[in-house]
Every structure is written in C-alpha cells, then in structure tokens.
Amino acid sequence: MSFFRSYIAPLLIVLIFAVAMLAVSARIFLPSDMMAPAPIEEPISTVNSAPIAHTDGVMPELSELIHGPESDRVAG
C-alpha cells in the first residue's frame, strides 16, 4: 500500500493534470473561427407556431396590458 501512495497515486494525478492541460491548451492551435464559443440558435420547431395577432398599429393602454382587454373583463 505504501508503494501505491508513494509512486502510483502521484503519477496518476500528474497524468490527469497533463491530459487536462493538453486539452485546454489545444485551443491555441485551432483556427480562429473555432476558438469562439458555439453560437446559440433558436431550435426550429416542426409544430406550427402560435398565430400572430394583426393590429392596426395602435398601442394598447397600460391597464389593458395589465388586466386584459375590456371586452374580456367580468363586471363586479
């Protein structure tokens, strides 16, 4: 057990560190466009999206945005 603690365990630690350092430093040799982070794109859905409401260009009032349209409100 002493042999493992003295020789094998430190060697494994150094080897793991060397592999990790090699993987991280390999980015130096990549082309410049591969060094950038991957672009985030919106996934394209095959399901039909929700219908888009057509407006006449008039912005709704703040109370309508908070409480909904007056036609949908319940009196009381």
mmCIF file of the N, C-alpha and C atoms, coordinates in Angstrom:
data_MODEL
# 
_entry.id   MODEL 
# 
loop_
_atom_site.group_PDB 
_atom_site.id 
_atom_site.type_symbol 
_atom_site.label_atom_id 
_atom_site.label_alt_id 
_atom_site.label_comp_id 
_atom_site.label_asym_id 
_atom_site.label_entity_id 
_atom_site.label_seq_id 
_atom_site.pdbx_PDB_ins_code 
_atom_site.Cartn_x 
_atom_site.Cartn_y 
_atom_site.Cartn_z 
_atom_site.occupancy 
_atom_site.B_iso_or_equiv 
_atom_site.pdbx_formal_charge 
_atom_site.auth_seq_id 
_atom_site.auth_comp_id 
_atom_site.auth_asym_id 
_atom_site.auth_atom_id 
_atom_site.pdbx_PDB_model_num 
ATOM 1   N N  . MET A 1 1  ? 0.823   -1.187 0.000   1.00 0.00 ? 1  MET A N  1 
ATOM 2   C CA . MET A 1 1  ? 0.000   0.000  0.000   1.00 0.00 ? 1  MET A CA 1 
ATOM 3   C C  . MET A 1 1  ? 0.871   1.255  0.000   1.00 0.00 ? 1  MET A C  1 
ATOM 4   N N  . SER A 1 2  ? 1.988   1.184  0.648   1.00 0.00 ? 2  SER A N  1 
ATOM 5   C CA . SER A 1 2  ? 2.904   2.315  0.685   1.00 0.00 ? 2  SER A CA 1 
ATOM 6   C C  . SER A 1 2  ? 3.442   2.629  -0.714  1.00 0.00 ? 2  SER A C  1 
ATOM 7   N N  . PHE A 1 3  ? 3.691   1.577  -1.499  1.00 0.00 ? 3  PHE A N  1 
ATOM 8   C CA . PHE A 1 3  ? 4.179   1.769  -2.864  1.00 0.00 ? 3  PHE A CA 1 
ATOM 9   C C  . PHE A 1 3  ? 3.147   2.531  -3.708  1.00 0.00 ? 3  PHE A C  1 
ATOM 10  N N  . PHE A 1 4  ? 1.861   2.191  -3.538  1.00 0.00 ? 4  PHE A N  1 
ATOM 11  C CA . PHE A 1 4  ? 0.795   2.864  -4.282  1.00 0.00 ? 4  PHE A CA 1 
ATOM 12  C C  . PHE A 1 4  ? 0.716   4.336  -3.916  1.00 0.00 ? 4  PHE A C  1 
ATOM 13  N N  . ARG A 1 5  ? 0.773   4.635  -2.605  1.00 0.00 ? 5  ARG A N  1 
ATOM 14  C CA . ARG A 1 5  ? 0.701   6.036  -2.152  1.00 0.00 ? 5  ARG A CA 1 
ATOM 15  C C  . ARG A 1 5  ? 1.924   6.835  -2.564  1.00 0.00 ? 5  ARG A C  1 
ATOM 16  N N  . SER A 1 6  ? 3.048   6.199  -2.624  1.00 0.00 ? 6  SER A N  1 
ATOM 17  C CA . SER A 1 6  ? 4.284   6.926  -2.908  1.00 0.00 ? 6  SER A CA 1 
ATOM 18  C C  . SER A 1 6  ? 4.538   7.130  -4.396  1.00 0.00 ? 6  SER A C  1 
ATOM 19  N N  . TYR A 1 7  ? 4.145   6.160  -5.226  1.00 0.00 ? 7  TYR A N  1 
ATOM 20  C CA . TYR A 1 7  ? 4.512   6.223  -6.632  1.00 0.00 ? 7  TYR A CA 1 
ATOM 21  C C  . TYR A 1 7  ? 3.314   6.263  -7.591  1.00 0.00 ? 7  TYR A C  1 
ATOM 22  N N  . ILE A 1 8  ? 2.358   5.391  -7.402  1.00 0.00 ? 8  ILE A N  1 
ATOM 23  C CA . ILE A 1 8  ? 1.276   5.243  -8.372  1.00 0.00 ? 8  ILE A CA 1 
ATOM 24  C C  . ILE A 1 8  ? 0.279   6.395  -8.281  1.00 0.00 ? 8  ILE A C  1 
ATOM 25  N N  . ALA A 1 9  ? -0.180  6.736  -7.085  1.00 0.00 ? 9  ALA A N  1 
ATOM 26  C CA . ALA A 1 9  ? -1.176  7.795  -6.929  1.00 0.00 ? 9  ALA A CA 1 
ATOM 27  C C  . ALA A 1 9  ? -0.655  9.150  -7.430  1.00 0.00 ? 9  ALA A C  1 
ATOM 28  N N  . PRO A 1 10 ? 0.559   9.565  -7.043  1.00 0.00 ? 10 PRO A N  1 
ATOM 29  C CA . PRO A 1 10 ? 1.060   10.839 -7.590  1.00 0.00 ? 10 PRO A CA 1 
ATOM 30  C C  . PRO A 1 10 ? 1.224   10.804 -9.116  1.00 0.00 ? 10 PRO A C  1 
ATOM 31  N N  . LEU A 1 11 ? 1.610   9.650  -9.659  1.00 0.00 ? 11 LEU A N  1 
ATOM 32  C CA . LEU A 1 11 ? 1.755   9.535  -11.102 1.00 0.00 ? 11 LEU A CA 1 
ATOM 33  C C  . LEU A 1 11 ? 0.399   9.686  -11.788 1.00 0.00 ? 11 LEU A C  1 
ATOM 34  N N  . LEU A 1 12 ? -0.641  9.076  -11.245 1.00 0.00 ? 12 LEU A N  1 
ATOM 35  C CA . LEU A 1 12 ? -1.981  9.226  -11.806 1.00 0.00 ? 12 LEU A CA 1 
ATOM 36  C C  . LEU A 1 12 ? -2.450  10.677 -11.745 1.00 0.00 ? 12 LEU A C  1 
ATOM 37  N N  . ILE A 1 13 ? -2.181  11.351 -10.653 1.00 0.00 ? 13 ILE A N  1 
ATOM 38  C CA . ILE A 1 13 ? -2.577  12.755 -10.506 1.00 0.00 ? 13 ILE A CA 1 
ATOM 39  C C  . ILE A 1 13 ? -1.865  13.619 -11.541 1.00 0.00 ? 13 ILE A C  1 
ATOM 40  N N  . VAL A 1 14 ? -0.592  13.409 -11.723 1.00 0.00 ? 14 VAL A N  1 
ATOM 41  C CA . VAL A 1 14 ? 0.178   14.188 -12.697 1.00 0.00 ? 14 VAL A CA 1 
ATOM 42  C C  . VAL A 1 14 ? -0.297  13.879 -14.115 1.00 0.00 ? 14 VAL A C  1 
ATOM 43  N N  . LEU A 1 15 ? -0.615  12.622 -14.410 1.00 0.00 ? 15 LEU A N  1 
ATOM 44  C CA . LEU A 1 15 ? -1.089  12.266 -15.734 1.00 0.00 ? 15 LEU A CA 1 
ATOM 45  C C  . LEU A 1 15 ? -2.456  12.903 -16.027 1.00 0.00 ? 15 LEU A C  1 
ATOM 46  N N  . ILE A 1 16 ? -3.346  12.894 -15.064 1.00 0.00 ? 16 ILE A N  1 
ATOM 47  C CA . ILE A 1 16 ? -4.654  13.527 -15.245 1.00 0.00 ? 16 ILE A CA 1 
ATOM 48  C C  . ILE A 1 16 ? -4.487  15.029 -15.467 1.00 0.00 ? 16 ILE A C  1 
ATOM 49  N N  . PHE A 1 17 ? -3.611  15.654 -14.692 1.00 0.00 ? 17 PHE A N  1 
ATOM 50  C CA . PHE A 1 17 ? -3.348  17.082 -14.868 1.00 0.00 ? 17 PHE A CA 1 
ATOM 51  C C  . PHE A 1 17 ? -2.776  17.365 -16.251 1.00 0.00 ? 17 PHE A C  1 
ATOM 52  N N  . ALA A 1 18 ? -1.865  16.518 -16.724 1.00 0.00 ? 18 ALA A N  1 
ATOM 53  C CA . ALA A 1 18 ? -1.242  16.732 -18.027 1.00 0.00 ? 18 ALA A CA 1 
ATOM 54  C C  . ALA A 1 18 ? -2.269  16.592 -19.154 1.00 0.00 ? 18 ALA A C  1 
ATOM 55  N N  . VAL A 1 19 ? -3.139  15.609 -19.053 1.00 0.00 ? 19 VAL A N  1 
ATOM 56  C CA . VAL A 1 19 ? -4.161  15.432 -20.084 1.00 0.00 ? 19 VAL A CA 1 
ATOM 57  C C  . VAL A 1 19 ? -5.114  16.625 -20.089 1.00 0.00 ? 19 VAL A C  1 
ATOM 58  N N  . ALA A 1 20 ? -5.518  17.097 -18.912 1.00 0.00 ? 20 ALA A N  1 
ATOM 59  C CA . ALA A 1 20 ? -6.411  18.252 -18.842 1.00 0.00 ? 20 ALA A CA 1 
ATOM 60  C C  . ALA A 1 20 ? -5.726  19.500 -19.399 1.00 0.00 ? 20 ALA A C  1 
ATOM 61  N N  . MET A 1 21 ? -4.481  19.697 -19.092 1.00 0.00 ? 21 MET A N  1 
ATOM 62  C CA . MET A 1 21 ? -3.751  20.866 -19.590 1.00 0.00 ? 21 MET A CA 1 
ATOM 63  C C  . MET A 1 21 ? -3.587  20.787 -21.111 1.00 0.00 ? 21 MET A C  1 
ATOM 64  N N  . LEU A 1 22 ? -3.349  19.604 -21.627 1.00 0.00 ? 22 LEU A N  1 
ATOM 65  C CA . LEU A 1 22 ? -3.230  19.431 -23.070 1.00 0.00 ? 22 LEU A CA 1 
ATOM 66  C C  . LEU A 1 22 ? -4.554  19.742 -23.765 1.00 0.00 ? 22 LEU A C  1 
ATOM 67  N N  . ALA A 1 23 ? -5.657  19.301 -23.192 1.00 0.00 ? 23 ALA A N  1 
ATOM 68  C CA . ALA A 1 23 ? -6.968  19.552 -23.793 1.00 0.00 ? 23 ALA A CA 1 
ATOM 69  C C  . ALA A 1 23 ? -7.296  21.039 -23.790 1.00 0.00 ? 23 ALA A C  1 
ATOM 70  N N  . VAL A 1 24 ? -6.963  21.733 -22.717 1.00 0.00 ? 24 VAL A N  1 
ATOM 71  C CA . VAL A 1 24 ? -7.259  23.155 -22.635 1.00 0.00 ? 24 VAL A CA 1 
ATOM 72  C C  . VAL A 1 24 ? -6.339  23.960 -23.551 1.00 0.00 ? 24 VAL A C  1 
ATOM 73  N N  . SER A 1 25 ? -5.077  23.618 -23.600 1.00 0.00 ? 25 SER A N  1 
ATOM 74  C CA . SER A 1 25 ? -4.145  24.394 -24.412 1.00 0.00 ? 25 SER A CA 1 
ATOM 75  C C  . SER A 1 25 ? -4.230  24.055 -25.887 1.00 0.00 ? 25 SER A C  1 
ATOM 76  N N  . ALA A 1 26 ? -4.951  23.028 -26.263 1.00 0.00 ? 26 ALA A N  1 
ATOM 77  C CA . ALA A 1 26 ? -5.092  22.683 -27.681 1.00 0.00 ? 26 ALA A CA 1 
ATOM 78  C C  . ALA A 1 26 ? -5.867  23.748 -28.435 1.00 0.00 ? 26 ALA A C  1 
ATOM 79  N N  . ARG A 1 27 ? -6.626  24.567 -27.740 1.00 0.00 ? 27 ARG A N  1 
ATOM 80  C CA . ARG A 1 27 ? -7.389  25.627 -28.403 1.00 0.00 ? 27 ARG A CA 1 
ATOM 81  C C  . ARG A 1 27 ? -6.486  26.661 -29.061 1.00 0.00 ? 27 ARG A C  1 
ATOM 82  N N  . ILE A 1 28 ? -5.246  26.755 -28.618 1.00 0.00 ? 28 ILE A N  1 
ATOM 83  C CA . ILE A 1 28 ? -4.316  27.714 -29.213 1.00 0.00 ? 28 ILE A CA 1 
ATOM 84  C C  . ILE A 1 28 ? -4.084  27.390 -30.686 1.00 0.00 ? 28 ILE A C  1 
ATOM 85  N N  . PHE A 1 29 ? -4.076  26.104 -31.020 1.00 0.00 ? 29 PHE A N  1 
ATOM 86  C CA . PHE A 1 29 ? -3.739  25.680 -32.364 1.00 0.00 ? 29 PHE A CA 1 
ATOM 87  C C  . PHE A 1 29 ? -4.948  25.552 -33.273 1.00 0.00 ? 29 PHE A C  1 
ATOM 88  N N  . LEU A 1 30 ? -6.136  25.809 -32.761 1.00 0.00 ? 30 LEU A N  1 
ATOM 89  C CA . LEU A 1 30 ? -7.334  25.740 -33.588 1.00 0.00 ? 30 LEU A CA 1 
ATOM 90  C C  . LEU A 1 30 ? -7.449  26.993 -34.440 1.00 0.00 ? 30 LEU A C  1 
ATOM 91  N N  . PRO A 1 31 ? -8.124  26.903 -35.582 1.00 0.00 ? 31 PRO A N  1 
ATOM 92  C CA . PRO A 1 31 ? -8.358  28.108 -36.381 1.00 0.00 ? 31 PRO A CA 1 
ATOM 93  C C  . PRO A 1 31 ? -9.165  29.124 -35.573 1.00 0.00 ? 31 PRO A C  1 
ATOM 94  N N  . SER A 1 32 ? -9.050  30.371 -35.936 1.00 0.00 ? 32 SER A N  1 
ATOM 95  C CA . SER A 1 32 ? -9.666  31.428 -35.135 1.00 0.00 ? 32 SER A CA 1 
ATOM 96  C C  . SER A 1 32 ? -11.175 31.296 -35.052 1.00 0.00 ? 32 SER A C  1 
ATOM 97  N N  . ASP A 1 33 ? -11.829 30.783 -36.113 1.00 0.00 ? 33 ASP A N  1 
ATOM 98  C CA . ASP A 1 33 ? -13.272 30.680 -36.035 1.00 0.00 ? 33 ASP A CA 1 
ATOM 99  C C  . ASP A 1 33 ? -13.716 29.546 -35.114 1.00 0.00 ? 33 ASP A C  1 
ATOM 100 N N  . MET A 1 34 ? -12.845 28.617 -34.819 1.00 0.00 ? 34 MET A N  1 
ATOM 101 C CA . MET A 1 34 ? -13.210 27.528 -33.909 1.00 0.00 ? 34 MET A CA 1 
ATOM 102 C C  . MET A 1 34 ? -12.890 27.872 -32.457 1.00 0.00 ? 34 MET A C  1 
ATOM 103 N N  . MET A 1 35 ? -12.169 28.951 -32.240 1.00 0.00 ? 35 MET A N  1 
ATOM 104 C CA . MET A 1 35 ? -11.839 29.337 -30.872 1.00 0.00 ? 35 MET A CA 1 
ATOM 105 C C  . MET A 1 35 ? -13.016 30.032 -30.189 1.00 0.00 ? 35 MET A C  1 
ATOM 106 N N  . ALA A 1 36 ? -13.931 30.581 -30.981 1.00 0.00 ? 36 ALA A N  1 
ATOM 107 C CA . ALA A 1 36 ? -15.084 31.280 -30.417 1.00 0.00 ? 36 ALA A CA 1 
ATOM 108 C C  . ALA A 1 36 ? -16.066 30.267 -29.843 1.00 0.00 ? 36 ALA A C  1 
ATOM 109 N N  . PRO A 1 37 ? -16.861 30.702 -28.881 1.00 0.00 ? 37 PRO A N  1 
ATOM 110 C CA . PRO A 1 37 ? -17.878 29.789 -28.359 1.00 0.00 ? 37 PRO A CA 1 
ATOM 111 C C  . PRO A 1 37 ? -18.901 29.438 -29.431 1.00 0.00 ? 37 PRO A C  1 
ATOM 112 N N  . ALA A 1 38 ? -19.555 28.333 -29.249 1.00 0.00 ? 38 ALA A N  1 
ATOM 113 C CA . ALA A 1 38 ? -20.554 27.892 -30.215 1.00 0.00 ? 38 ALA A CA 1 
ATOM 114 C C  . ALA A 1 38 ? -21.719 28.863 -30.227 1.00 0.00 ? 38 ALA A C  1 
ATOM 115 N N  . PRO A 1 39 ? -22.248 29.178 -31.404 1.00 0.00 ? 39 PRO A N  1 
ATOM 116 C CA . PRO A 1 39 ? -23.383 30.103 -31.467 1.00 0.00 ? 39 PRO A CA 1 
ATOM 117 C C  . PRO A 1 39 ? -24.637 29.451 -30.895 1.00 0.00 ? 39 PRO A C  1 
ATOM 118 N N  . ILE A 1 40 ? -25.455 30.263 -30.273 1.00 0.00 ? 40 ILE A N  1 
ATOM 119 C CA . ILE A 1 40 ? -26.710 29.786 -29.717 1.00 0.00 ? 40 ILE A CA 1 
ATOM 120 C C  . ILE A 1 40 ? -27.802 30.125 -30.720 1.00 0.00 ? 40 ILE A C  1 
ATOM 121 N N  . GLU A 1 41 ? -28.467 29.117 -31.210 1.00 0.00 ? 41 GLU A N  1 
ATOM 122 C CA . GLU A 1 41 ? -29.526 29.329 -32.182 1.00 0.00 ? 41 GLU A CA 1 
ATOM 123 C C  . GLU A 1 41 ? -30.838 28.833 -31.608 1.00 0.00 ? 41 GLU A C  1 
ATOM 124 N N  . GLU A 1 42 ? -31.902 29.468 -32.035 1.00 0.00 ? 42 GLU A N  1 
ATOM 125 C CA . GLU A 1 42 ? -33.231 29.024 -31.620 1.00 0.00 ? 42 GLU A CA 1 
ATOM 126 C C  . GLU A 1 42 ? -33.537 27.725 -32.339 1.00 0.00 ? 42 GLU A C  1 
ATOM 127 N N  . PRO A 1 43 ? -34.040 26.725 -31.625 1.00 0.00 ? 43 PRO A N  1 
ATOM 128 C CA . PRO A 1 43 ? -34.381 25.484 -32.313 1.00 0.00 ? 43 PRO A CA 1 
ATOM 129 C C  . PRO A 1 43 ? -35.568 25.701 -33.251 1.00 0.00 ? 43 PRO A C  1 
ATOM 130 N N  . ILE A 1 44 ? -35.506 25.087 -34.400 1.00 0.00 ? 44 ILE A N  1 
ATOM 131 C CA . ILE A 1 44 ? -36.577 25.209 -35.373 1.00 0.00 ? 44 ILE A CA 1 
ATOM 132 C C  . ILE A 1 44 ? -37.619 24.147 -35.049 1.00 0.00 ? 44 ILE A C  1 
ATOM 133 N N  . SER A 1 45 ? -38.809 24.594 -34.776 1.00 0.00 ? 45 SER A N  1 
ATOM 134 C CA . SER A 1 45 ? -39.874 23.687 -34.387 1.00 0.00 ? 45 SER A CA 1 
ATOM 135 C C  . SER A 1 45 ? -40.626 23.220 -35.625 1.00 0.00 ? 45 SER A C  1 
ATOM 136 N N  . THR A 1 46 ? -41.000 21.944 -35.633 1.00 0.00 ? 46 THR A N  1 
ATOM 137 C CA . THR A 1 46 ? -41.791 21.424 -36.737 1.00 0.00 ? 46 THR A CA 1 
ATOM 138 C C  . THR A 1 46 ? -43.271 21.645 -36.505 1.00 0.00 ? 46 THR A C  1 
ATOM 139 N N  . VAL A 1 47 ? -43.640 21.994 -35.274 1.00 0.00 ? 47 VAL A N  1 
ATOM 140 C CA . VAL A 1 47 ? -45.025 22.246 -34.934 1.00 0.00 ? 47 VAL A CA 1 
ATOM 141 C C  . VAL A 1 47 ? -45.364 23.676 -35.341 1.00 0.00 ? 47 VAL A C  1 
ATOM 142 N N  . ASN A 1 48 ? -46.572 23.895 -35.828 1.00 0.00 ? 48 ASN A N  1 
ATOM 143 C CA . ASN A 1 48 ? -46.977 25.250 -36.200 1.00 0.00 ? 48 ASN A CA 1 
ATOM 144 C C  . ASN A 1 48 ? -46.922 26.153 -34.983 1.00 0.00 ? 48 ASN A C  1 
ATOM 145 N N  . SER A 1 49 ? -46.385 27.329 -35.175 1.00 0.00 ? 49 SER A N  1 
ATOM 146 C CA . SER A 1 49 ? -46.287 28.270 -34.068 1.00 0.00 ? 49 SER A CA 1 
ATOM 147 C C  . SER A 1 49 ? -47.637 28.928 -33.820 1.00 0.00 ? 49 SER A C  1 
ATOM 148 N N  . ALA A 1 50 ? -47.736 29.616 -32.717 1.00 0.00 ? 50 ALA A N  1 
ATOM 149 C CA . ALA A 1 50 ? -48.979 30.302 -32.370 1.00 0.00 ? 50 ALA A CA 1 
ATOM 150 C C  . ALA A 1 50 ? -49.256 31.387 -33.411 1.00 0.00 ? 50 ALA A C  1 
ATOM 151 N N  . PRO A 1 51 ? -50.499 31.621 -33.729 1.00 0.00 ? 51 PRO A N  1 
ATOM 152 C CA . PRO A 1 51 ? -50.807 32.655 -34.727 1.00 0.00 ? 51 PRO A CA 1 
ATOM 153 C C  . PRO A 1 51 ? -50.405 34.039 -34.225 1.00 0.00 ? 51 PRO A C  1 
ATOM 154 N N  . ILE A 1 52 ? -49.985 34.846 -35.140 1.00 0.00 ? 52 ILE A N  1 
ATOM 155 C CA . ILE A 1 52 ? -49.555 36.196 -34.814 1.00 0.00 ? 52 ILE A CA 1 
ATOM 156 C C  . ILE A 1 52 ? -50.755 37.130 -34.941 1.00 0.00 ? 52 ILE A C  1 
ATOM 157 N N  . ALA A 1 53 ? -50.988 37.915 -33.917 1.00 0.00 ? 53 ALA A N  1 
ATOM 158 C CA . ALA A 1 53 ? -52.121 38.839 -33.934 1.00 0.00 ? 53 ALA A CA 1 
ATOM 159 C C  . ALA A 1 53 ? -51.792 40.023 -34.831 1.00 0.00 ? 53 ALA A C  1 
ATOM 160 N N  . HIS A 1 54 ? -52.748 40.403 -35.642 1.00 0.00 ? 54 HIS A N  1 
ATOM 161 C CA . HIS A 1 54 ? -52.584 41.570 -36.508 1.00 0.00 ? 54 HIS A CA 1 
ATOM 162 C C  . HIS A 1 54 ? -53.242 42.765 -35.825 1.00 0.00 ? 54 HIS A C  1 
ATOM 163 N N  . THR A 1 55 ? -52.497 43.826 -35.700 1.00 0.00 ? 55 THR A N  1 
ATOM 164 C CA . THR A 1 55 ? -53.023 45.027 -35.064 1.00 0.00 ? 55 THR A CA 1 
ATOM 165 C C  . THR A 1 55 ? -53.047 46.161 -36.063 1.00 0.00 ? 55 THR A C  1 
ATOM 166 N N  . ASP A 1 56 ? -53.742 47.199 -35.692 1.00 0.00 ? 56 ASP A N  1 
ATOM 167 C CA . ASP A 1 56 ? -53.823 48.374 -36.563 1.00 0.00 ? 56 ASP A CA 1 
ATOM 168 C C  . ASP A 1 56 ? -52.723 49.388 -36.245 1.00 0.00 ? 56 ASP A C  1 
ATOM 169 N N  . GLY A 1 57 ? -51.747 48.986 -35.428 1.00 0.00 ? 57 GLY A N  1 
ATOM 170 C CA . GLY A 1 57 ? -50.629 49.859 -35.108 1.00 0.00 ? 57 GLY A CA 1 
ATOM 171 C C  . GLY A 1 57 ? -50.845 50.717 -33.881 1.00 0.00 ? 57 GLY A C  1 
ATOM 172 N N  . VAL A 1 58 ? -51.994 50.603 -33.229 1.00 0.00 ? 58 VAL A N  1 
ATOM 173 C CA . VAL A 1 58 ? -52.283 51.395 -32.038 1.00 0.00 ? 58 VAL A CA 1 
ATOM 174 C C  . VAL A 1 58 ? -51.803 50.612 -30.824 1.00 0.00 ? 58 VAL A C  1 
ATOM 175 N N  . MET A 1 59 ? -51.035 51.268 -29.990 1.00 0.00 ? 59 MET A N  1 
ATOM 176 C CA . MET A 1 59 ? -50.545 50.612 -28.777 1.00 0.00 ? 59 MET A CA 1 
ATOM 177 C C  . MET A 1 59 ? -51.654 50.539 -27.746 1.00 0.00 ? 59 MET A C  1 
ATOM 178 N N  . PRO A 1 60 ? -51.805 49.417 -27.049 1.00 0.00 ? 60 PRO A N  1 
ATOM 179 C CA . PRO A 1 60 ? -52.839 49.310 -26.022 1.00 0.00 ? 60 PRO A CA 1 
ATOM 180 C C  . PRO A 1 60 ? -52.480 50.135 -24.790 1.00 0.00 ? 60 PRO A C  1 
ATOM 181 N N  . GLU A 1 61 ? -53.501 50.478 -24.037 1.00 0.00 ? 61 GLU A N  1 
ATOM 182 C CA . GLU A 1 61 ? -53.292 51.216 -22.796 1.00 0.00 ? 61 GLU A CA 1 
ATOM 183 C C  . GLU A 1 61 ? -52.630 50.301 -21.763 1.00 0.00 ? 61 GLU A C  1 
ATOM 184 N N  . LEU A 1 62 ? -52.019 50.905 -20.746 1.00 0.00 ? 62 LEU A N  1 
ATOM 185 C CA . LEU A 1 62 ? -51.339 50.134 -19.712 1.00 0.00 ? 62 LEU A CA 1 
ATOM 186 C C  . LEU A 1 62 ? -52.321 49.248 -18.949 1.00 0.00 ? 62 LEU A C  1 
ATOM 187 N N  . SER A 1 63 ? -53.491 49.769 -18.639 1.00 0.00 ? 63 SER A N  1 
ATOM 188 C CA . SER A 1 63 ? -54.471 48.964 -17.906 1.00 0.00 ? 63 SER A CA 1 
ATOM 189 C C  . SER A 1 63 ? -54.924 47.768 -18.742 1.00 0.00 ? 63 SER A C  1 
ATOM 190 N N  . GLU A 1 64 ? -54.949 47.923 -20.042 1.00 0.00 ? 64 GLU A N  1 
ATOM 191 C CA . GLU A 1 64 ? -55.328 46.809 -20.905 1.00 0.00 ? 64 GLU A CA 1 
ATOM 192 C C  . GLU A 1 64 ? -54.232 45.741 -20.925 1.00 0.00 ? 64 GLU A C  1 
ATOM 193 N N  . LEU A 1 65 ? -52.991 46.178 -20.839 1.00 0.00 ? 65 LEU A N  1 
ATOM 194 C CA . LEU A 1 65 ? -51.893 45.220 -20.782 1.00 0.00 ? 65 LEU A CA 1 
ATOM 195 C C  . LEU A 1 65 ? -51.880 44.466 -19.456 1.00 0.00 ? 65 LEU A C  1 
ATOM 196 N N  . ILE A 1 66 ? -52.249 45.142 -18.379 1.00 0.00 ? 66 ILE A N  1 
ATOM 197 C CA . ILE A 1 66 ? -52.222 44.517 -17.055 1.00 0.00 ? 66 ILE A CA 1 
ATOM 198 C C  . ILE A 1 66 ? -53.445 43.632 -16.832 1.00 0.00 ? 66 ILE A C  1 
ATOM 199 N N  . HIS A 1 67 ? -54.628 44.146 -17.148 1.00 0.00 ? 67 HIS A N  1 
ATOM 200 C CA . HIS A 1 67 ? -55.870 43.453 -16.824 1.00 0.00 ? 67 HIS A CA 1 
ATOM 201 C C  . HIS A 1 67 ? -56.492 42.740 -18.006 1.00 0.00 ? 67 HIS A C  1 
ATOM 202 N N  . GLY A 1 68 ? -56.002 42.931 -19.195 1.00 0.00 ? 68 GLY A N  1 
ATOM 203 C CA . GLY A 1 68 ? -56.588 42.318 -20.379 1.00 0.00 ? 68 GLY A CA 1 
ATOM 204 C C  . GLY A 1 68 ? -57.557 43.265 -21.044 1.00 0.00 ? 68 GLY A C  1 
ATOM 205 N N  . PRO A 1 69 ? -58.038 42.878 -22.207 1.00 0.00 ? 69 PRO A N  1 
ATOM 206 C CA . PRO A 1 69 ? -58.976 43.761 -22.922 1.00 0.00 ? 69 PRO A CA 1 
ATOM 207 C C  . PRO A 1 69 ? -60.279 43.940 -22.149 1.00 0.00 ? 69 PRO A C  1 
ATOM 208 N N  . GLU A 1 70 ? -60.883 45.094 -22.328 1.00 0.00 ? 70 GLU A N  1 
ATOM 209 C CA . GLU A 1 70 ? -62.130 45.395 -21.605 1.00 0.00 ? 70 GLU A CA 1 
ATOM 210 C C  . GLU A 1 70 ? -63.244 44.447 -21.995 1.00 0.00 ? 70 GLU A C  1 
ATOM 211 N N  . SER A 1 71 ? -63.238 43.928 -23.208 1.00 0.00 ? 71 SER A N  1 
ATOM 212 C CA . SER A 1 71 ? -64.294 43.018 -23.639 1.00 0.00 ? 71 SER A CA 1 
ATOM 213 C C  . SER A 1 71 ? -64.236 41.683 -22.886 1.00 0.00 ? 71 SER A C  1 
ATOM 214 N N  . ASP A 1 72 ? -63.068 41.326 -22.348 1.00 0.00 ? 72 ASP A N  1 
ATOM 215 C CA . ASP A 1 72 ? -62.913 40.062 -21.626 1.00 0.00 ? 72 ASP A CA 1 
ATOM 216 C C  . ASP A 1 72 ? -63.111 40.204 -20.119 1.00 0.00 ? 72 ASP A C  1 
ATOM 217 N N  . ARG A 1 73 ? -63.220 41.427 -19.630 1.00 0.00 ? 73 ARG A N  1 
ATOM 218 C CA . ARG A 1 73 ? -63.333 41.645 -18.186 1.00 0.00 ? 73 ARG A CA 1 
ATOM 219 C C  . ARG A 1 73 ? -64.728 41.295 -17.676 1.00 0.00 ? 73 ARG A C  1 
ATOM 220 N N  . VAL A 1 74 ? -64.765 40.824 -16.451 1.00 0.00 ? 74 VAL A N  1 
ATOM 221 C CA . VAL A 1 74 ? -66.035 40.497 -15.793 1.00 0.00 ? 74 VAL A CA 1 
ATOM 222 C C  . VAL A 1 74 ? -66.416 41.667 -14.906 1.00 0.00 ? 74 VAL A C  1 
ATOM 223 N N  . ALA A 1 75 ? -67.645 42.118 -15.031 1.00 0.00 ? 75 ALA A N  1 
ATOM 224 C CA . ALA A 1 75 ? -68.101 43.245 -14.217 1.00 0.00 ? 75 ALA A CA 1 
ATOM 225 C C  . ALA A 1 75 ? -68.218 42.805 -12.781 1.00 0.00 ? 75 ALA A C  1 
ATOM 226 N N  . GLY A 1 76 ? -67.824 43.691 -11.875 1.00 0.00 ? 76 GLY A N  1 
ATOM 227 C CA . GLY A 1 76 ? -68.015 43.334 -10.492 1.00 0.00 ? 76 GLY A CA 1 
ATOM 228 C C  . GLY A 1 76 ? -67.061 43.905 -9.605  1.00 0.00 ? 76 GLY A C  1 
# 
